[in-house]
Amino acid sequence: MLPEATSSFEIVEGQRPDFLKSGPLSPLQQVSLFIDKGFHDALDEHSFDYLGDFEQAMLDAQDAEEIDGTFIAIVESRLSFLKQAELLGFMVDPSLIQSPKHYPEQKPYTVRLQLIHQGHPYMQRGLTPRKITDILSQTMRPATAFEGIAASFFLEDDMFFHTVGGEFYAALNLTNGNPQTHTIVFDQFLGRKRVMQAKRNEFDGLVGYLAAFQQSSRRNDRIQQ
C-alpha cells in the first residue's frame, strides 16, 4: 500500500544533505556560473544586462529560509534545454527522445529543491518516479529538467536523479515514447555529466528523485507536472 500524502513533505531527521558540495553557492555565484558558460551570449545579451535579469531571483534566494535537507537554486528556462546541456558540457544520451519545453519570455526564478535519495523512505519502499509523483504532498511538485540543471551546480560528480515535471516538445526522433511515460535522468558517465531518458514506471533504487517546494518558485503556471 502506498503512503498517503501529507500536508508537509517528510524530511528524514538526522540525514545530512550529503549530496551538496561543501558550502552552499551564493545567488551571485549561481548566476556567475551561467555567465561563465556563455548563457548570456546564447541569449544575445551583454553579461551586465543578463545579470540584471536575475535581480528578483537573487533577492528571493537571499530571503529564503534555510531548511535542512533542501537547497535553494536559481533557474534559467529561457534557453533551450539542449543548448544549456551543450554549454555546460553535458553528454546527451540517444535515449533522450523529447526535449523539455523552454520559455523565452519567462524571467529566471528561485526554487527550493530536495533530493529524495537512497536513504529516504520512498526509495526504501521501492516507489517508482510515477508513484512518488502521485503521492507528493500539496506543498511539493516534481522538479523540471531546467531545475535539474540548476541542481547540478550543487551536486557531487556522482549525481544520479530523475526530473519528472515540466512540459515537453514532440519527440526528437521516431523512437516510441512520450513525456507522460518517460522522465529526464541526470547522471555521470565516463567522467562527464549526462542527461538521458528513462521510464517513469520503472524503479531503480540508485536513482534519486528531485522534488521542488511549490511556494519557493515564482515561475508561471505554464510549468506543469
ChimeraX attribute file (.defattr): number of C-alpha atoms within 10 A of each C-alpha:
attribute: neighborCount
match mode: 1-to-1
recipient: residues
	/A:1	4
	/A:2	11
	/A:3	12
	/A:4	10
	/A:5	14
	/A:6	12
	/A:7	11
	/A:8	12
	/A:9	15
	/A:10	14
	/A:11	15
	/A:12	13
	/A:13	8
	/A:14	8
	/A:15	11
	/A:16	11
	/A:17	14
	/A:18	10
	/A:19	15
	/A:20	20
	/A:21	13
	/A:22	10
	/A:23	7
	/A:24	14
	/A:25	16
	/A:26	15
	/A:27	20
	/A:28	15
	/A:29	12
	/A:30	18
	/A:31	24
	/A:32	15
	/A:33	14
	/A:34	20
	/A:35	17
	/A:36	12
	/A:37	15
	/A:38	17
	/A:39	23
	/A:40	18
	/A:41	12
	/A:42	13
	/A:43	12
	/A:44	10
	/A:45	13
	/A:46	12
	/A:47	17
	/A:48	10
	/A:49	10
	/A:50	18
	/A:51	17
	/A:52	12
	/A:53	15
	/A:54	21
	/A:55	15
	/A:56	15
	/A:57	23
	/A:58	23
	/A:59	12
	/A:60	20
	/A:61	22
	/A:62	14
	/A:63	9
	/A:64	15
	/A:65	12
	/A:66	10
	/A:67	11
	/A:68	14
	/A:69	19
	/A:70	18
	/A:71	22
	/A:72	28
	/A:73	30
	/A:74	25
	/A:75	25
	/A:76	25
	/A:77	24
	/A:78	18
	/A:79	19
	/A:80	18
	/A:81	17
	/A:82	16
	/A:83	13
	/A:84	21
	/A:85	17
	/A:86	13
	/A:87	14
	/A:88	17
	/A:89	13
	/A:90	20
	/A:91	19
	/A:92	16
	/A:93	13
	/A:94	12
	/A:95	15
	/A:96	21
	/A:97	24
	/A:98	22
	/A:99	18
	/A:100	21
	/A:101	20
	/A:102	21
	/A:103	13
	/A:104	12
	/A:105	9
	/A:106	14
	/A:107	18
	/A:108	20
	/A:109	24
	/A:110	26
	/A:111	25
	/A:112	25
	/A:113	26
	/A:114	23
	/A:115	23
	/A:116	22
	/A:117	20
	/A:118	16
	/A:119	12
	/A:120	15
	/A:121	15
	/A:122	21
	/A:123	21
	/A:124	11
	/A:125	12
	/A:126	15
	/A:127	18
	/A:128	20
	/A:129	27
	/A:130	19
	/A:131	17
	/A:132	23
	/A:133	20
	/A:134	14
	/A:135	16
	/A:136	21
	/A:137	17
	/A:138	13
	/A:139	14
	/A:140	21
	/A:141	22
	/A:142	27
	/A:143	29
	/A:144	27
	/A:145	28
	/A:146	25
	/A:147	26
	/A:148	24
	/A:149	23
	/A:150	24
	/A:151	25
	/A:152	19
	/A:153	17
	/A:154	20
	/A:155	16
	/A:156	14
	/A:157	16
	/A:158	14
	/A:159	19
	/A:160	22
	/A:161	22
	/A:162	30
	/A:163	26
	/A:164	29
	/A:165	26
	/A:166	20
	/A:167	18
	/A:168	16
	/A:169	13
	/A:170	13
	/A:171	15
	/A:172	12
	/A:173	12
	/A:174	7
	/A:175	12
	/A:176	7
	/A:177	18
	/A:178	15
	/A:179	22
	/A:180	14
	/A:181	13
	/A:182	22
	/A:183	26
	/A:184	25
	/A:185	25
	/A:186	27
	/A:187	20
	/A:188	16
	/A:189	14
	/A:190	7
	/A:191	9
	/A:192	12
	/A:193	20
	/A:194	19
	/A:195	25
	/A:196	18
	/A:197	21
	/A:198	17
	/A:199	19
	/A:200	21
	/A:201	14
	/A:202	15
	/A:203	15
	/A:204	13
	/A:205	16
	/A:206	11
	/A:207	20
	/A:208	22
	/A:209	24
	/A:210	26
	/A:211	27
	/A:212	25
	/A:213	21
	/A:214	17
	/A:215	11
	/A:216	20
	/A:217	21
	/A:218	15
	/A:219	17
	/A:220	10
	/A:221	6
	/A:222	10
	/A:223	14
	/A:224	13
	/A:225	13
